[in-house]
Amino acid sequence: MEWAQEADAPAMQGYVLLKKSQMAYDDADAGRVLSLARAGLHERWRLPARASVAATPGARARR
């Protein structure tokens, strides 16, 4: 996350939040999954459509 911030790369920052959300899913930490996914979907990150789909509720379970 620090590198993405230092590089001023908003999409990468959002992507890092989504990956952290997926890691929390693997740890069965539902509250952290939800909060990180919501943060990753915030409009300031300007994520590509493919990355946004990965954060939608249930997307990980449907893979």
VONU-198358 format. One record per residue: residue in one letter; x, y, z of N, C-alpha, C, O in turn. Coordinates in pm, whole numbers, padded with zeros to 5 digits, always signed. Example, Ala and Ser with C-alpha at 12.3 -4.5 7.8 and 13.67 -1.06 7.14 Angstrom:
<pabas>
a+01319-00569+00780+01230-00450+00780+01320-00330+00780+01424-00332+00846;s+01285-00225+00708+01367-00106+00714+01290+00003+00787+01341+00114+00804;
</pabas>
This chain:
<pabas>
m+00083-00118+00000+00000+00000+00000+00088+00125+00000+00057+00223-00068;e+00196+00121+00077+00283+00239+00086+00342+00274-00051+00352+00392-00086;w+00381+00174-00128+00438+00200-00260+00334+00261-00352+00364+00352-00430;a+00211+00212-00344+00104+00266-00428+00076+00412-00390+00050+00495-00477;q+00082+00442-00262+00061+00580-00217+00176+00669-00262+00155+00780-00311;e+00298+00620-00244+00416+00697-00283+00415+00726-00433+00456+00833-00477;a+00369+00630-00511+00363+00646-00657+00242+00728-00701+00226+00757-00820;d+00156+00764-00607+00033+00837-00637-00048+00762-00744-00089+00819-00845;a-00069+00633-00716-00142+00546-00808-00274+00503-00743-00279+00400-00677;p-00381+00583-00761-00507+00553-00694-00565+00416-00727-00618+00349-00638;a-00557+00374-00851-00612+00243-00887-00537+00131-00814-00598+00034-00770;m-00407+00145-00801-00329+00043-00730-00364+00042-00582-00367-00064-00520;q-00389+00158-00524-00428+00164-00383-00561+00090-00362-00576+00014-00267;g-00655+00113-00451-00782+00042-00443-00765-00108-00460-00829-00187-00391;y-00678-00146-00552-00652-00288-00576-00592-00354-00452-00627-00467-00418;v-00501-00285-00385-00441-00339-00262-00549-00360-00157-00548-00461-00087;l-00641-00266-00144-00751-00284-00049-00836-00406-00083-00877-00480+00006;l-00861-00426-00211-00940-00543-00252-00866-00673-00224-00926-00771-00180;k-00735-00675-00248-00656-00795-00219-00652-00823-00069-00657-00938-00027;k-00645-00718+00012-00649-00735+00157-00785-00790+00199-00795-00870+00292;s-00889-00746+00130-01023-00798+00158-01030-00947+00128-01090-01023+00204;q-00969-00990+00017-00968-01131-00017-00888-01212+00084-00924-01326+00116;m-00780-01155+00135-00702-01225+00238-00783-01238+00367-00775-01340+00434;a-00861-01137+00401-00946-01144+00518-01054-01250+00499-01094-01317+00595;y-01101-01266+00376-01199-01371+00345-01139-01508+00375-01204-01595+00434;d-01015-01527+00333-00948-01654+00358-00930-01681+00507-00923-01796+00550;d-00921-01572+00586-00909-01584+00732-01045-01588+00802-01051-01591+00924;a-01154-01588+00724-01291-01590+00776-01320-01472+00868-01388-01486+00970;d-01268-01354+00831-01291-01231+00908-01392-01145+00833-01355-01054+00758;a-01520-01174+00853-01627-01113+00774-01630-00961+00786-01649-00892+00686;g-01611-00909+00905-01615-00764+00923-01506-00694+00845-01529-00589+00784;r-01387-00751+00847-01275-00692+00774-01294-00706+00623-01260-00616+00547;v-01350-00819+00580-01380-00837+00438-01469-00725+00389-01440-00660+00288;l-01577-00702+00460-01675-00602+00419-01615-00462+00421-01633-00386+00325;s-01546-00426+00529-01493-00290+00537-01385-00263+00432-01381-00155+00373;l-01298-00360+00408-01194-00342+00307-01252-00338+00166-01209-00259+00082;a-01350-00424+00139-01413-00423+00006-01485-00291-00019-01476-00234-00128;r-01555-00242+00082-01622-00112+00066-01521-00002+00041-01541+00084-00045;a-01412-00003+00116-01309+00099+00097-01249+00089-00043-01225+00191-00108;g-01226-00033-00090-01169-00053-00223-01259-00007-00336-01211+00028-00443;l-01389-00009-00311-01484+00032-00415-01512+00182-00416-01588+00230-00500;h-01451+00256-00325-01475+00400-00319-01435+00464-00452-01337+00424-00514;e-01510+00562-00494-01489+00623-00626-01352+00687-00643-01307+00704-00757;r-01285+00723-00536-01156+00791-00551-01048+00701-00611-00949+00750-00666;w-01068+00568-00602-00965+00477-00652-00972+00456-00803-00873+00416-00864;r-01087+00481-00865-01103+00466-01010-01053+00330-01059-00966+00322-01146;l-01108+00225-01003-01067+00090-01039-01120+00049-01176-01230+00090-01215;p-01044-00030-01248-01095-00088-01373-01213-00180-01343-01225-00231-01231;a-01298-00203-01439-01419-00283-01419-01387-00424-01367-01457-00473-01278;r-01285-00488-01418-01251-00625-01375-01217-00629-01226-01256-00722-01157;a-01145-00528-01177-01110-00524-01035-01233-00496-00950-01246-00551-00841;s-01323-00411-00998-01444-00380-00923-01532-00502-00907-01593-00521-00801;v-01540-00585-01008-01620-00707-01001-01568-00799-00891-01646-00864-00823;a-01438-00804-00874-01378-00890-00772-01419-00850-00632-01414-00932-00541;a-01461-00726-00614-01497-00679-00481-01646-00689-00450-01687-00667-00336;t-01725-00723-00548-01869-00729-00524-01900-00847-00433-01835-00951-00441;p-02000-00831-00347-02035-00939-00254-02060-01071-00325-02138-01078-00420;g-01996-01175-00278-02016-01307-00333-01929-01340-00453-01930-01455-00498;a-01855-01243-00505-01774-01269-00624-01670-01375-00597-01643-01458-00684;r-01612-01375-00482-01507-01474-00450-01567-01613-00442-01504-01710-00484;a-01686-01625-00388-01751-01755-00374-01793-01813-00510-01803-01935-00525;r-01817-01726-00610-01865-01773-00740-01753-01819-00830-01780-01876-00936;r-01628-01798-00795-01517-01837-00882-01509-01985-00902-01421-02032-00973;
</pabas>
